[in-house]
């Protein structure tokens, strides 16, 4: 026994790799005469040996994921923002990254089934199908719009397509069907690859279908930069969003991307026809809907529909934001492709803005050399005439989807000339015939409607106080103009009428929202409160925010009062307000002598608490947000990217160190780290000297060379400072 132990110890010292196997073998030999017998020992041996021999399966697709998909996307954003002007020639390497495909699978699954799928929860069969789809795309075997043959199916699609009847197969092939799951995956991967490339190149004048930009950004930019403009050109280029010729789209793509596989994939998506059901056949099959429908029970894997308040708010979408482009089989790529095509218009307009700019020394604003950095706040009243030959000529431009807005300060003839040039440009570039009616020229005094807000000029008469010669203070009335951005109540009434909340033209009368007839009073009030809160946010930057929200609150409150009057048989709104109070927070179902009081039920947890309607009085509505908007505004994610790239540059780090060193603003921690770094350099120099001495090739010049290289780029310090540094370093060690 002792001899075996000595041999085993020698083998461990000789070959440490076999420690685990030998130790398990020794365990078996030493326990060979126990009550359990050799069987248990051999079982432990072979089970442990099998664990040690387990090799990763080379066929497992999970082994292809070397890093997280989000980090891959982040690196793409950083690379493109670091070099925004380079021409991209190789995107197939990103198309091969399996991490992007897994991330796209998670995104599309979240849209399909309504819940996020962690990467660890994706089954191996799904990963194998996803890998097959990726290989098919790389080998040009993928076909857009396939309806019977799939590389991968949706998790909620349980249909066995091999056993379908001929009638069902014919119906699938000839009627309108939702986009296949695998098409959405390919679209998502292409979107993740192309979006960072073009977001770094897009103009700052476009705001639709882009991250970090929305309609509120447009309104704030208008309030900040469009004050003082007299003439406005409002253009509707939405026919472009209906679809362009494939050649125009591909040419716009190839300005920056020259990868053949990506271009061919998008071209095939645009060329492949989309099968849709004829309109006549759809109308024949329509059946008259009942006024009150039964509740539909959702399937287990079916996502919930949008709540009522969200559907109602989506009905308030302004005309400029209603249309979402959908080109062929591109799906979510269509908005990005439309921005790529319209970016040429943005660049052309930016050139026209620079050509049009003519500064005037007698003007109090916009007299900077470049015309970009305004002097003072342009939204402040102008105490000078806004037109005339001796005033600054300036123009600005903004685009939201297919709608453009151009502001011009100067004579109307300049606006007419620009309109003619714009019509010619759209005809040559996009082959779209526009006329003067599509691009009307309107004066600011008439009011320009954009994003359901009216831009108009408000004349103000502020009191000017200034010190004249001799120290006398003079106070006199001045005349100025302010740019007013107000919510359009006409548009608000129009949207409410479209949603069946109103009827009547002259005096709008609220109508009951019968869709909430079967809901409880607490649930109905909660839904309408969410809608009102959203409307308050939508009119956040309108000058008449209180008036607009108060009107919305009046319509909603009257609609609910009529609904409750019909539901609880109270006959009139006055009775509903008498029982349920002004904000409808008291229960309307309670009757004395037949049921316990509401407060007792609420205390026992047998009744829902009813929240009263918000903003029933104008004093409860928040004020308009007049927060100043910076002139060179950029979204937060772009600021972070630019700042990260700037700090990642070694030149920036050296400049900061030099600046801090000159000002003497060095923190103790940085000072200590600098000392440690100097100590390491000294140690390396000493090691080099010792090596030279041992080799016999040491000279005095080597000493000077090593010491000078060790102390270069450092300020000379006194002997006392060096001693204090050595003491600090010793204490840190």
ZASE-15631 format. One line per field, with one value per residue (C-alpha): residue number from 1; x, y, z. Coordinates in Angstrom, 3 decimals, m for minus. Example, Ala and Ser with C-alpha at 12.3 -4.5 7.8 and 13.67 -1.06 7.14 Angstrom:
seq = c(1  2);
x = c(12.300  13.670);
y = c(m4.500  m1.060);
z = c(7.800  7.140);
END
This chain:
seq = c(1  2  3  4  5  6  7  8  9  10  11  12  13  14  15  16  17  18  19  20  21  22  23  24  25  26  27  28  29  30  31  32  33  34  35  36  37  38  39  40  41  42  43  44  45  46  47  48  49  50  51  52  53  54  55  56  57  58  59  60  61  62  63  64  65  66  67  68  69  70  71  72  73  74  75  76  77  78  79  80  81  82  83  84  85  86  87  88  89  90  91  92  93  94  95  96  97  98  99  100  101  102  103  104  105  106  107  108  109  110  111  112  113  114  115  116  117  118  119  120  121  122  123  124  125  126  127  128  129  130  131  132  133  134  135  136  137  138  139  140  141  142  143  144  145  146  147  148  149  150  151  152  153  154  155  156  157  158  159  160  161  162  163  164  165  166  167  168  169  170  171  172  173  174  175  176  177  178  179  180  181  182  183  184  185  186  187  188  189  190  191  192  193  194  195  196  197  198  199  200  201  202  203  204  205  206  207  208  209  210  211  212  213  214  215  216  217  218  219  220  221  222  223  224  225  226  227  228  229  230  231  232  233  234  235  236  237  238  239  240  241  242  243  244  245  246  247  248  249  250  251  252  253  254  255  256  257  258  259  260  261  262  263  264  265  266  267  268  269  270  271  272  273  274  275  276  277  278  279  280  281  282  283  284  285  286  287  288  289  290  291  292  293  294  295  296  297  298  299  300  301  302  303  304  305  306  307  308  309  310  311  312  313  314  315  316  317  318  319  320  321  322  323  324  325  326  327  328  329  330  331  332  333  334  335  336  337  338  339  340  341  342  343  344  345  346  347  348  349  350  351  352  353  354  355  356  357  358  359  360  361  362  363  364  365  366  367  368  369  370  371  372  373  374  375  376  377  378  379  380  381  382  383  384  385  386  387  388  389  390  391  392  393  394  395  396  397  398  399  400  401  402  403  404  405  406  407  408  409  410  411  412  413  414  415  416  417  418  419  420  421  422  423  424  425  426  427  428  429  430  431  432  433  434  435  436  437  438  439  440  441  442  443  444  445  446  447  448  449  450  451  452  453  454  455  456  457  458  459  460  461  462  463  464  465  466  467  468  469  470  471  472  473  474  475  476  477  478  479  480  481  482  483  484  485  486  487  488  489  490  491  492  493  494  495  496  497  498  499  500  501  502  503  504  505  506  507  508  509  510  511  512  513  514  515  516  517  518  519  520  521  522  523  524  525  526  527  528  529  530  531  532  533  534  535  536  537  538  539  540  541  542  543  544  545  546  547  548  549  550  551  552  553  554  555  556  557  558  559  560  561  562  563  564  565  566  567  568  569  570  571  572  573  574  575  576  577  578  579  580  581  582  583  584  585  586  587  588  589  590  591  592  593  594  595  596  597  598  599  600  601  602  603  604  605  606  607  608  609  610  611  612  613  614  615  616  617  618  619  620  621  622  623  624  625  626  627  628  629  630  631  632  633  634  635  636  637  638  639  640  641  642  643  644  645  646  647  648  649  650  651  652  653  654  655  656  657  658  659  660  661  662  663  664  665  666  667  668  669  670  671  672  673  674  675  676  677  678  679  680  681  682  683  684  685  686  687  688  689  690  691  692  693  694  695  696  697  698  699  700  701  702  703  704  705  706  707  708  709  710  711  712  713  714  715  716  717  718  719  720  721  722  723  724  725  726  727  728  729  730  731  732  733);
x = c(0.000  2.750  4.701  1.675  1.246  4.887  4.634  1.424  3.058  5.992  3.624  1.799  5.043  6.230  2.991  0.579  m1.942  m3.026  m3.832  m7.574  m7.566  m4.907  m6.609  m9.889  m8.026  m6.325  m9.743  m10.976  m7.957  m7.997  m11.735  m11.685  m12.439  m15.243  m18.797  m19.972  m17.627  m15.775  m18.925  m19.515  m15.825  m15.739  m18.956  m17.359  m14.244  m15.976  m18.484  m15.691  m13.599  m16.521  m16.903  m13.253  m13.413  m16.470  m15.584  m17.703  m19.956  m18.580  m22.040  m23.680  m24.551  m24.141  m20.355  m20.482  m21.417  m18.073  m19.450  m22.702  m24.753  m25.257  m21.480  m21.135  m23.769  m22.070  m18.765  m20.445  m21.884  m18.483  m16.651  m19.112  m19.221  m15.420  m15.150  m18.485  m17.263  m15.648  m17.177  m18.173  m17.024  m17.272  m20.433  m20.601  m18.380  m21.147  m23.754  m21.852  m21.824  m24.170  m24.518  m26.481  m28.833  m29.514  m30.169  m32.551  m34.324  m34.847  m36.244  m38.639  m39.811  m40.585  m42.809  m44.402  m45.221  m45.149  m42.399  m38.605  m36.735  m33.377  m30.498  m30.219  m33.866  m33.441  m33.595  m30.902  m33.328  m34.176  m30.468  m29.896  m32.767  m31.407  m27.979  m29.583  m31.289  m28.015  m26.219  m29.051  m28.721  m24.953  m25.296  m28.033  m30.585  m32.963  m36.208  m38.349  m42.034  m41.893  m45.205  m44.801  m41.058  m39.294  m35.827  m37.216  m40.772  m42.267  m42.451  m46.235  m46.676  m47.765  m49.053  m47.943  m47.578  m46.856  m50.345  m52.397  m55.165  m55.033  m57.740  m55.781  m52.548  m54.284  m55.704  m52.237  m50.684  m53.342  m54.473  m52.794  m50.649  m48.493  m44.764  m43.053  m41.067  m37.815  m38.300  m38.564  m35.331  m33.407  m34.872  m33.824  m30.252  m29.970  m31.424  m28.877  m26.039  m27.189  m28.612  m25.283  m23.737  m26.338  m27.142  m23.607  m24.158  m27.742  m28.435  m29.383  m32.410  m34.341  m36.268  m38.657  m37.908  m34.683  m33.680  m33.733  m35.802  m39.569  m42.293  m41.492  m37.928  m39.285  m41.514  m38.644  m36.343  m39.032  m39.467  m35.690  m34.642  m37.671  m38.391  m38.267  m39.085  m41.808  m42.475  m42.950  m42.994  m44.811  m44.241  m45.872  m43.513  m45.422  m45.800  m42.132  m43.057  m45.465  m42.486  m39.663  m38.151  m35.763  m32.883  m33.195  m33.170  m30.177  m28.230  m28.897  m27.647  m24.509  m23.332  m21.979  m22.300  m20.543  m21.102  m22.613  m24.295  m26.122  m27.156  m28.439  m30.390  m32.175  m32.729  m34.407  m36.638  m37.750  m38.217  m40.042  m43.798  m46.018  m49.166  m52.243  m55.943  m57.930  m60.071  m63.323  m63.031  m62.438  m65.553  m67.693  m66.710  m67.334  m70.234  m72.104  m70.649  m72.853  m72.884  m71.972  m69.637  m68.805  m65.435  m62.867  m60.697  m57.021  m54.917  m52.102  m49.321  m51.270  m50.061  m52.526  m53.913  m53.215  m55.374  m58.237  m56.471  m53.491  m55.705  m57.467  m54.212  m52.897  m56.011  m54.640  m51.562  m51.004  m51.067  m47.279  m46.860  m49.720  m47.958  m45.319  m43.473  m43.623  m41.658  m41.940  m40.611  m38.358  m40.640  m38.816  m36.111  m38.533  m38.349  m34.552  m34.480  m36.814  m34.495  m31.520  m33.259  m34.472  m31.066  m30.001  m32.770  m31.532  m27.965  m29.179  m31.228  m28.271  m26.268  m29.104  m29.224  m25.552  m26.018  m29.071  m27.476  m26.682  m25.780  m26.417  m24.439  m27.481  m29.398  m29.328  m29.511  m28.010  m24.968  m22.322  m19.906  m21.012  m24.689  m24.814  m24.136  m26.856  m26.129  m28.563  m31.853  m33.777  m37.074  m36.866  m38.815  m37.153  m37.178  m36.439  m38.508  m38.396  m38.037  m36.400  m33.362  m30.983  m31.954  m30.322  m31.496  m31.654  m33.390  m33.929  m35.291  m36.702  m38.062  m40.337  m40.875  m42.260  m43.231  m40.890  m41.041  m38.882  m38.696  m37.444  m36.547  m36.521  m38.755  m41.402  m39.632  m36.787  m39.292  m40.802  m37.346  m36.495  m39.813  m39.077  m35.618  m37.098  m39.667  m36.898  m34.727  m37.529  m38.348  m34.748  m33.789  m36.999  m39.022  m41.971  m44.035  m44.804  m46.642  m47.138  m50.168  m48.046  m45.593  m47.684  m45.983  m47.715  m47.116  m46.580  m49.646  m51.978  m50.724  m48.836  m50.150  m47.411  m47.725  m51.170  m49.586  m50.087  m47.040  m48.004  m46.554  m47.628  m46.966  m45.805  m45.191  m42.515  m41.255  m37.674  m35.585  m32.111  m29.669  m29.231  m26.349  m26.021  m27.206  m30.903  m33.021  m35.487  m38.508  m40.521  m42.711  m41.194  m42.683  m41.585  m42.753  m42.738  m43.051  m46.092  m46.511  m50.083  m52.111  m54.799  m58.204  m59.766  m57.529  m58.327  m62.074  m61.508  m59.650  m62.279  m65.007  m63.096  m62.925  m66.690  m66.264  m68.059  m70.873  m72.074  m70.173  m70.837  m71.263  m69.457  m71.517  m69.700  m70.835  m70.645  m67.685  m69.611  m66.429  m66.036  m69.642  m68.738  m65.775  m66.046  m66.108  m62.622  m61.138  m62.840  m61.627  m58.108  m58.053  m59.210  m56.726  m53.912  m55.234  m55.439  m51.913  m50.649  m52.462  m50.848  m47.449  m48.345  m49.237  m46.242  m44.663  m47.864  m48.468  m52.151  m51.453  m53.970  m56.747  m56.175  m55.976  m59.004  m60.997  m59.856  m60.826  m64.277  m64.890  m63.715  m65.680  m68.859  m68.408  m68.003  m70.981  m73.188  m71.836  m72.549  m76.005  m76.854  m75.199  m76.731  m80.015  m79.538  m81.091  m78.895  m75.363  m76.520  m77.585  m74.277  m72.336  m74.608  m73.930  m70.388  m69.081  m67.369  m64.463  m66.647  m64.731  m67.767  m69.399  m72.540  m73.763  m74.444  m78.072  m79.080  m80.631  m79.520  m75.734  m73.105  m71.555  m68.659  m66.219  m66.878  m66.369  m63.194  m61.897  m62.565  m60.879  m64.096  m64.230  m61.800  m60.691  m62.024  m59.633  m61.246  m60.658  m57.601  m57.521  m61.167  m60.107  m57.748  m55.641  m54.621  m53.085  m49.304  m47.799  m46.146  m42.537  m40.344  m37.002  m34.320  m33.326  m29.625  m28.819  m26.506  m28.707  m27.944  m29.633  m28.110  m26.825  m24.952  m23.432  m22.215  m20.732  m18.913  m17.607  m16.440  m14.619  m12.989  m11.832  m10.674  m8.281  m4.746  m4.158  m7.054  m5.622  m2.208  m3.741  m5.695  m2.638  m0.566  m3.285  m3.737  0.003  0.309  m2.478  m1.238  m4.614  m3.415  m5.329  m3.377  m4.548  m3.263  m0.062  0.527  m0.250  2.259  4.865  4.206  4.554  7.871  9.074  8.334  10.204  13.192  13.095  13.060  16.011  17.980  17.263  18.532  21.697  22.337  21.880  24.350  26.860  26.539  27.011  30.159  28.965  28.183  29.403  28.782  26.774  24.326  23.734  22.974  20.748  18.672  18.305  17.284  14.718  13.408  12.928  11.720  8.321  8.548  9.117  12.380  11.883  14.091  15.800  13.381  10.376  11.942  12.527  8.905  7.774  9.890  8.426  4.871  5.566  7.050  3.988  1.707  3.687);
y = c(0.000  2.450  1.451  2.130  5.515  6.400  5.358  7.369  10.451  10.149  9.953  13.062  15.026  13.708  14.289  16.705  16.431  12.945  13.959  13.603  10.201  8.723  10.071  8.448  5.185  5.373  5.976  2.747  0.703  1.980  1.286  m2.099  m3.978  m1.759  m2.958  m1.386  m3.514  m2.853  m2.096  1.325  2.234  1.270  3.228  6.342  5.819  5.459  8.232  10.642  9.554  10.173  13.696  14.401  13.120  15.190  17.230  20.128  19.040  20.565  20.428  22.516  25.961  27.541  27.191  29.742  32.521  33.910  37.090  38.847  40.189  43.554  44.069  43.251  45.893  48.411  47.860  48.463  51.779  52.872  51.957  53.812  56.946  56.947  56.972  58.224  59.014  55.734  53.488  50.081  47.195  44.161  43.579  39.822  39.310  40.784  38.766  35.629  36.591  34.098  36.409  38.894  36.160  35.053  38.667  39.070  35.871  37.291  40.563  38.938  36.396  39.264  40.784  37.438  35.972  39.148  38.059  38.204  34.926  34.712  33.277  30.351  29.431  29.008  25.318  23.559  22.726  26.435  27.306  24.656  26.018  29.536  28.380  26.764  30.071  31.970  29.510  29.743  33.540  33.314  30.703  32.650  29.873  32.051  33.168  36.028  35.394  31.580  30.240  26.475  25.769  27.306  27.064  28.164  28.662  30.882  29.343  29.788  28.250  24.625  23.998  20.810  22.048  18.555  17.306  20.262  19.729  21.157  23.686  25.081  25.135  27.079  29.533  30.087  30.680  33.064  35.186  37.897  36.391  38.003  38.151  34.807  34.514  33.860  36.978  39.084  37.542  38.422  41.937  42.415  41.302  43.615  46.463  45.963  45.999  48.993  51.315  52.337  52.936  55.449  57.009  58.362  59.941  61.209  64.922  66.601  68.069  64.757  63.478  60.655  56.917  57.594  56.672  59.501  61.796  62.278  64.858  66.678  67.201  68.781  71.188  72.228  72.787  74.909  76.997  77.413  78.045  79.205  82.521  85.537  83.702  85.320  82.808  79.084  76.290  73.230  70.215  66.793  64.214  61.247  59.649  58.738  56.624  54.601  53.185  54.170  52.402  49.652  51.250  54.508  52.689  50.535  53.560  55.391  52.354  51.968  55.476  54.163  50.351  48.299  44.784  42.650  40.100  42.753  44.714  41.582  40.540  43.893  44.019  40.611  41.783  44.766  42.787  39.720  40.326  40.408  38.256  40.146  39.366  41.509  44.173  42.995  39.503  40.911  43.094  40.125  38.054  40.834  40.246  42.947  43.247  43.245  46.345  44.441  41.521  38.821  38.808  36.866  34.509  34.763  31.693  30.844  32.031  34.924  38.406  40.779  43.547  47.187  48.597  50.917  54.097  53.357  52.648  55.935  57.874  56.275  57.686  61.144  60.626  63.766  63.577  63.762  60.664  58.501  56.873  54.218  53.035  49.358  48.368  44.823  42.273  44.804  45.174  47.062  48.011  50.214  53.324  53.130  52.796  55.784  57.893  56.738  57.879  61.187  61.946  63.228  65.849  66.781  67.249  69.313  71.557  72.077  73.342  75.707  77.037  78.033  79.620  81.598  83.087  86.807  88.534  92.204  94.348  96.400  93.334  92.385  88.631  86.082  88.151  85.507  84.746  81.147  81.667  78.657  80.045  82.615  85.582  85.622  83.827  83.958  83.182  86.479  89.472  91.289  95.049  95.559  94.982  91.362  92.143  94.617  94.874  95.694  92.726  89.337  86.746  83.323  79.997  76.849  73.411  70.427  67.050  64.627  61.494  62.580  66.091  69.076  72.576  75.436  78.832  81.836  85.346  87.561  88.505  86.118  85.970  84.028  81.491  81.097  80.543  77.915  76.140  75.929  74.464  71.964  70.774  70.255  68.369  65.946  65.384  64.547  62.598  60.775  61.021  62.543  65.265  68.038  71.283  74.563  73.207  70.474  73.116  76.135  79.330  80.715  83.821  83.504  85.643  83.000  80.246  77.165  73.779  71.210  68.118  69.336  72.505  75.980  78.204  81.867  85.244  87.057  90.777  91.947  95.437  95.124  98.086  99.048  100.633  101.933  104.571  107.551  109.989  111.869  108.934  109.529  106.343  106.227  103.938  103.476  100.942  98.693  96.446  92.879  89.514  86.082  82.725  80.987  77.187  76.340  73.140  73.125  72.652  72.139  69.140  67.896  68.054  66.328  63.445  63.053  62.981  60.320  58.186  58.576  60.630  63.601  64.411  67.716  70.404  73.700  72.612  69.312  66.982  64.107  60.595  57.542  55.201  51.940  49.873  50.202  49.166  45.809  47.190  48.220  51.846  51.584  50.043  52.570  55.534  54.100  53.701  57.258  58.622  56.992  58.562  62.013  61.690  60.854  63.853  66.105  64.846  65.248  68.929  69.507  72.232  73.937  77.510  76.706  73.447  74.141  75.019  71.939  69.466  71.042  70.479  66.827  66.352  67.847  65.460  62.376  63.277  63.905  60.655  58.627  60.365  59.383  55.827  55.469  57.010  54.344  51.535  52.255  53.702  57.151  58.937  62.070  63.309  65.573  62.561  60.836  63.891  64.192  60.597  60.102  63.642  65.897  63.508  60.326  58.836  57.670  54.338  54.554  50.988  51.285  51.481  52.118  49.171  46.576  46.398  47.454  50.867  51.278  52.340  49.147  46.977  48.849  48.371  44.625  44.353  43.328  46.327  48.131  51.628  54.048  56.770  60.023  61.521  63.743  67.400  68.179  71.755  73.927  74.736  71.044  71.037  71.656  74.680  74.656  73.505  76.377  74.725  76.217  73.893  73.901  74.935  71.989  69.376  65.670  62.616  61.186  58.003  60.015  62.261  59.204  57.683  60.858  61.390  57.766  57.983  61.245  59.844  56.619  58.599  58.542  62.123  63.317  61.512  63.066  66.533  66.159  64.973  67.858  70.392  69.004  68.986  72.609  73.740  71.627  69.924  66.383  64.271  62.204  58.971  60.040  61.251  57.876  55.955  58.171  57.370  53.632  53.887  55.766  53.134  50.373  52.247  52.656  48.930  48.048  50.379  48.798  45.320  46.399  47.811  44.599  42.557  44.775  44.463  40.688  40.538  42.636  45.237  47.973  51.550  54.926  55.990  53.162  54.533  57.982  56.605  54.427  57.127  59.735  57.366  56.617  60.286  61.699  63.455  64.285  67.610  67.926  67.690  68.547  65.989  66.613  65.910  62.633  61.577  62.306  60.330  57.337  57.538  57.628  54.714  52.687  53.334  52.221  49.026);
z = c(0.000  0.916  m2.171  m4.406  m2.785  m3.427  m7.088  m7.479  m5.926  m8.313  m11.294  m10.120  m9.870  m13.207  m15.168  m13.487  m16.354  m15.256  m11.712  m12.045  m13.723  m11.428  m8.313  m9.331  m10.029  m6.645  m5.089  m6.679  m5.556  m1.995  m1.657  m3.351  m0.070  1.206  1.726  m1.563  m3.618  m6.837  m8.830  m7.297  m7.596  m11.282  m11.887  m10.342  m12.451  m15.810  m15.144  m14.240  m17.207  m19.553  m18.160  m18.804  m22.367  m23.323  m26.396  m27.720  m30.524  m33.746  m35.328  m32.595  m34.050  m30.604  m31.037  m33.873  m31.439  m30.354  m28.783  m28.051  m30.967  m29.285  m29.021  m32.741  m33.568  m31.282  m33.045  m36.409  m35.175  m33.843  m37.055  m39.287  m37.146  m36.987  m40.812  m42.164  m45.689  m46.673  m49.339  m47.945  m50.141  m47.851  m45.830  m46.389  m43.359  m41.185  m43.059  m41.974  m38.296  m36.656  m33.636  m35.762  m36.939  m33.370  m32.348  m35.302  m34.245  m30.755  m32.147  m34.608  m32.003  m29.634  m32.341  m33.230  m29.822  m27.736  m25.315  m25.290  m25.902  m24.065  m26.021  m23.616  m24.298  m28.065  m28.896  m30.871  m33.682  m34.040  m34.170  m36.838  m38.936  m38.454  m39.624  m42.683  m43.488  m43.155  m45.457  m47.999  m48.050  m48.494  m51.285  m53.129  m52.499  m50.485  m52.175  m50.949  m50.294  m50.110  m48.826  m48.667  m48.333  m45.361  m43.880  m40.518  m39.257  m36.606  m33.096  m33.152  m36.627  m36.044  m39.588  m41.318  m44.887  m46.234  m45.323  m46.608  m49.116  m52.639  m51.827  m48.854  m50.845  m53.617  m51.077  m49.586  m53.011  m54.352  m51.389  m49.344  m46.603  m43.913  m44.557  m43.830  m40.636  m42.486  m44.627  m41.475  m40.173  m43.340  m43.314  m39.680  m40.373  m43.382  m41.326  m38.519  m41.088  m43.161  m40.489  m38.851  m42.283  m43.397  m40.016  m39.950  m43.406  m43.294  m43.216  m39.948  m41.760  m41.937  m38.926  m39.906  m39.592  m37.682  m34.114  m31.581  m33.826  m33.854  m34.496  m31.245  m32.464  m35.644  m33.697  m31.436  m34.415  m36.095  m32.955  m32.679  m36.296  m38.312  m36.560  m38.849  m42.090  m44.171  m46.958  m46.547  m49.134  m47.903  m50.152  m50.303  m51.802  m50.396  m53.880  m53.486  m50.444  m52.607  m54.469  m56.774  m59.726  m58.711  m60.613  m58.656  m55.320  m56.250  m57.544  m54.280  m52.343  m54.449  m53.661  m50.354  m50.428  m53.117  m51.765  m54.551  m52.288  m50.266  m53.357  m55.130  m52.034  m51.788  m55.542  m55.518  m52.634  m54.720  m57.946  m56.568  m56.986  m53.912  m54.218  m53.087  m53.228  m55.682  m54.039  m55.691  m54.222  m50.754  m50.928  m52.049  m49.033  m46.521  m44.169  m42.277  m38.810  m35.775  m33.636  m30.465  m30.961  m28.506  m26.834  m28.821  m26.795  m27.738  m28.344  m25.946  m28.255  m29.810  m28.833  m27.260  m29.489  m28.768  m25.948  m26.756  m25.637  m27.900  m30.905  m30.259  m30.052  m33.267  m34.906  m34.103  m36.274  m38.392  m42.157  m42.392  m40.176  m41.477  m44.422  m43.784  m46.913  m47.845  m50.937  m52.234  m49.759  m48.006  m44.967  m42.212  m44.725  m46.679  m44.380  m44.406  m48.208  m48.590  m46.424  m48.505  m51.689  m50.226  m48.720  m52.139  m51.872  m48.377  m49.609  m52.577  m50.292  m47.936  m50.906  m51.838  m48.263  m48.483  m51.913  m50.816  m47.696  m48.037  m44.751  m44.077  m41.653  m40.743  m39.569  m35.918  m36.483  m38.857  m39.691  m39.024  m41.896  m42.394  m41.750  m39.452  m35.976  m35.334  m33.131  m30.251  m29.986  m33.278  m31.583  m29.669  m31.041  m33.917  m33.520  m37.234  m40.367  m41.527  m45.210  m47.506  m49.793  m46.951  m44.781  m44.471  m47.006  m45.439  m45.972  m43.914  m44.678  m42.811  m43.945  m42.137  m44.248  m47.606  m46.438  m46.576  m45.129  m46.431  m44.737  m46.727  m45.581  m48.627  m51.552  m52.841  m56.213  m54.566  m53.217  m56.697  m58.218  m55.614  m56.223  m59.952  m59.282  m56.819  m59.372  m61.950  m59.458  m58.482  m62.148  m63.058  m59.943  m58.939  m62.192  m60.319  m61.954  m59.469  m60.090  m58.262  m56.421  m54.829  m53.576  m52.515  m51.332  m48.238  m46.157  m42.423  m41.675  m43.176  m40.883  m42.085  m40.970  m40.323  m38.099  m36.965  m35.557  m37.020  m37.527  m37.382  m36.457  m33.343  m33.021  m29.594  m28.215  m25.530  m23.516  m24.385  m21.659  m22.452  m21.262  m23.565  m23.667  m20.445  m18.345  m18.952  m18.914  m21.809  m21.839  m25.038  m26.748  m29.412  m32.064  m32.595  m33.869  m32.295  m34.022  m32.563  m32.763  m31.775  m31.896  m34.570  m32.951  m36.401  m36.949  m33.434  m34.155  m37.492  m35.843  m33.099  m35.740  m37.677  m34.508  m33.924  m30.759  m32.287  m34.652  m35.984  m37.836  m36.087  m32.477  m31.881  m29.719  m27.914  m28.808  m26.499  m27.104  m27.270  m27.596  m23.824  m23.114  m21.503  m19.492  m15.863  m14.831  m13.282  m16.442  m18.740  m16.690  m16.607  m20.411  m20.986  m18.453  m20.400  m23.586  m21.981  m20.565  m24.042  m25.535  m22.926  m24.053  m27.740  m27.276  m25.021  m27.208  m28.399  m27.243  m26.616  m24.804  m22.047  m24.465  m26.679  m23.780  m22.110  m25.311  m25.481  m21.831  m22.491  m25.420  m23.503  m20.377  m22.364  m24.299  m21.106  m19.475  m22.411  m22.299  m18.582  m19.020  m21.610  m19.663  m16.239  m17.614  m16.110  m19.126  m19.137  m18.598  m15.785  m13.726  m14.405  m13.188  m10.149  m9.039  m10.320  m9.653  m12.184  m12.765  m12.751  m9.802  m7.795  m8.611  m10.731  m10.163  m6.432  m5.224  m1.659  0.200  m2.383  m1.989  0.560  0.219  m2.185  0.518  2.511  m0.585  m1.403  2.140  1.958  m1.435  m3.195  m5.547  m7.853  m6.985  m9.575  m10.678  m11.665  m15.095  m15.390  m16.419  m15.685  m14.959  m16.986  m13.918  m13.702  m17.198  m17.249  m18.958  m22.382  m22.418  m23.629  m22.853  m25.173  m27.986  m28.977  m32.539  m33.284  m31.621  m32.030  m30.451  m27.290  m28.927  m31.578  m28.905  m27.010  m30.160  m31.157  m27.621  m27.370  m30.699  m29.666  m26.323  m27.932  m30.119  m28.563  m29.720  m27.558  m24.539  m25.044  m25.469  m22.242  m20.326  m21.649  m20.810  m17.298  m16.765  m17.839  m15.519  m12.632  m12.260  m11.550  m9.044  m6.466  m8.076  m11.515  m9.908  m8.233  m11.431  m13.247  m10.598  m10.911  m14.676  m14.304  m11.855  m14.345  m17.092  m14.756  m13.955  m17.664  m18.279  m15.433  m16.797  m20.202  m18.629  m16.731  m19.916  m21.762  m18.911  m18.810  m22.591  m22.318  m24.828  m22.326  m22.862  m21.259  m24.342  m23.685  m20.178  m21.516  m24.290  m21.950  m19.327  m21.904  m23.432  m19.952  m19.025  m22.345  m22.511  m18.775  m17.067  m15.160  m11.422  m8.521  m6.362  m3.499  m5.752  m6.916  m3.310  m2.407  m5.454  m4.401  m0.893  m2.233  m4.539  m1.708  0.440  m2.407  m2.904);
END
